Amino acid sequence: MEASPILVSATARKPDTEANLESETRKQEEYFKMLNGLPGDPIILLSVVNTKLRDYYQNLDVMCEDMNLSRAELEEKLNGIDYCYDQVRNQFV
């Protein structure tokens, strides 16, 4: 008895490889960042974060707590483009 072509094609599309799972994880991370109003692009993220720090928050910890962000993840992303948080200036420089 032959398998139905519909069943075969449906099972062939299951994302069970590690690369597909990583891709799905990245999509979910970007979705949650978008919900927090932060862009995924690091250069644009830098501009948005520095503006928020300047205009609304006394320091990075307060901003991260208020926006429900991981400070470590935010710093890691901005460190990736050679920017570090300066507490005195309250900016990524």
Residue, then its C-alpha position, 0 to 999 in steps of 0.5 A: m500500500e502506497a503512502s498518501p502524497i499529502l501525508v508524505s509532503a506534510t511530514a517532510r516539512k517538519p522543522d526538526t533540524e538544529a538550524n531550523l530550531e535556531s531560526e525559529t528561536r531567532k524569529q521569536e526573539e525578534y518578535f519579543k523585541m518588537l513587542n518592547g518597541l526595540p528594533g532588531d538592527p543593532i545600529i538602530l537599536l543603539s540610537v533608540v536606546n541612547t535616546k530613551l536613556r537621555d530622555y526618560y531613564q536615569n540609568l540602564d538598569v531602570m530602563c531595562e527593568d521598566m521595559n522588561l529587558s535583559r541588560a546582559e542581552l542588550e549590552e551583548k548586542l551593542n558590544g557586538i558593534d563596539y559600543c559599551y555602556d558609560q554610567v557617567r554619561n548614561q549612554f552607549v559610547 
